[in-house]
């Protein structure tokens, strides 16, 4: 607080303007009115002086509600106000010698002469229970040469000028600098530090006089901030810290404060202040296609987005989800502020004003919103079916023979995914990685993986200590790599395809590896070295020159040793220590350490999938992906020859992936005894699994469809298009011909899906969510592109030239026709 408190006759516009830099004025109670205090609040603190103690409790609370900082009144009235619920920080007792009183935050001495210094020192040792030390105010001391210690001088406003205020500040400030300059912290109106400077008695006086940023240069004398650069400051307020060894200047900074052309000397702005500046910039000059500019110009859209985000914040549950939704709401709310010319400082003033209210309203919601919430809660409670944590783990049954078509459609449908909601979480991450590169990756890894990194990548060759594995695990990985390599190497085209389509016209097609590929290896609830080898081996076989692997690190900042071992085996050049949308963005656009890739492969959760789909459609990224992805899924077709234990194990091996995994059993003409045997095995095997709780929740929404024939089963399977299709039926291999839509097929009783996941040789990165109807699983061709060529002889040109020219003319492309004509004319 500044060591001078002007006592004004009334609060007028000119008074506010004259003393705002000092931050505080005192007005006699007879001249105090709630409206005037409220109008002054955003600029200066106004306190009320009631020397006679005649202010009623009701009137006092009204003034405090209007924004009065403090009421200076008699001991009796202070106690009465305290009993009415007014906190000590808002009350100052007049001539109260009880330094231990808990009702006030300070004492005003009407005679601030003899004994003031000692009393002020004893008072400041007493702490207010709501925070801060007690303050002594000395009335009638207008000579800075009179030593009143840490007391605040209350001086009639007519006597207060820049010189007197500066002298009082100088009498209070201390410094241990040989040059006598005072350390000065410069902050903006949000109290964010801009930088450190020095002040002198002269610079303080000049700053108060001009109400601008004026400091003392150690080499050049008085320094009028921005006089040459144009980066001027409007001085809002001067404060002293609690020890009086630092001056604080609160300013409105125009453009950059730092000589490095940044707003602060402490690096980049973050959070709300950075967002506000960006929004103001967009309002003045938005780039082509700016979404923010669209919001500025479409009030209806902006209002709808604010209400939408508020609703989603209400529905958010987890800590991260609440944070994301709150950030979205704040963005749209701040866009509304910028659109209407309201600053964040205006919002903070309103928050401060609300904080000063003593009277409180009941605060109930308007009936319109209360009724909506009740309806939504009722709907939600009806929709959510809790899973019995102690009951039998059992799939539902549906008789497909007698069921209505819509019932079967419902069983075969996947859970809907709200792309809009997901993209609202993903897009800010992608944008942040594009803007801040490595720093954004490091920040996101700290946030989501709780890992502190100095660099977001590991460079090959990878340290041996990061690949420490048992011989058993190494052998298992080596066997799997060998089998996957053998199968995928067989898919490589060794020669170009050549066809003579007409005499003298040779058309050919040949494969070339995609030069740079990014492989995403999920983390989460399981360690997945198998995904690393399923993506890395085909990339190596295809001949990709630059293999980049991205995987979330453990909390100690290192990737799992199994993944590092595979990365080393397949010749990966870098491991990006990041997961989620941020990993995808880093590989799509590149950062300081992560090279941009041409294609991104690998499974992931809905956020990874959303990020992959987004970057694939962003022409500035120039990147493709393998396929969209959803939760893991399996469809098992079983007839009377199937072993119930085998069937159950295949269902459970997929169910343990996650609660959203899809598990379907097509039971072909099975008896009740056979079905019960399978259900019994499902429960008993599940109860022995470490991930039984995940399995329980997955099986709770899984279904057995009872069908009569293999043909009916295969029709339903093709309609569903499963990621994994398991045929546990008689003569299973003879029915593979009926498969039209599936990621991978597991044929017969001894072909569990687990073998395809790890070691048989086929690839386990497969289309899910029904995408098996139009996508293949990852294969060697995924890492290649095919190029066509044609070579025509003169005879060939004669044979097809007329047809080319005719069609070119039909399409109005005369230069196309001419390219043939000039050649024919030359023959």
Secondary structure by P-SEA (a helix, b strand, c coil): cccbbbbcccccaaaaaacccccbbbbccccccaaaaaaacccbbbbbbbccccccaaaaaaaaaaccccccccaaaaaaaaaaccccccbbbcccccccccccccccccccccaaaaaaaaaaacccccbbbbbbbbccccccccccccbbbbcccccccaaaaaaaaaaccccccccbbbbbbbbcccccccccccccaaaaaaaaacccbbbbbcccccccccccccccccccbbbbcccccbbbbbcccccccccccccccccccccaaaaaaaaaaaaaccccccaaaaaaacaaaaaaaaaaaaaaaaacccaaaaaaaaaaaaaaaaaaaaaacccaaaaaaaaaaaaaccccccccccaaaaaaaaaaaaaaaaacccccccccbbbbbbccccccaaaaaaaaccccccaaaaaaacaaaaaaaaacaaaaaaaaaaacccccccccccccccccccccccaaaaaaaaaaaaaaaaaaaaacccbbbbbcccccbbbbcccccccbbbbbbbbcccccaaaaaaaaaaaaaacccbbbbbbbbcccccccaaaaaaaaaaccccccccccaaaaaaaaccccccccccbbbbbbcaaaaaaaaaaaacccccccccccccccbbbbbbcccccaaaaaaaaaaaaaccccbbbbbbcccccaaaaaaaaaaaaaaaaaccaaaaaaaaaaabbbbbbccaaaaaaaaaaacccbbbbccccccccccccccccccccccccccccccccccccccccccccccccccccccccbbbbbbbbbcaaaaaacaaaaaaaaaaacaaaaaaaaaaaaaac
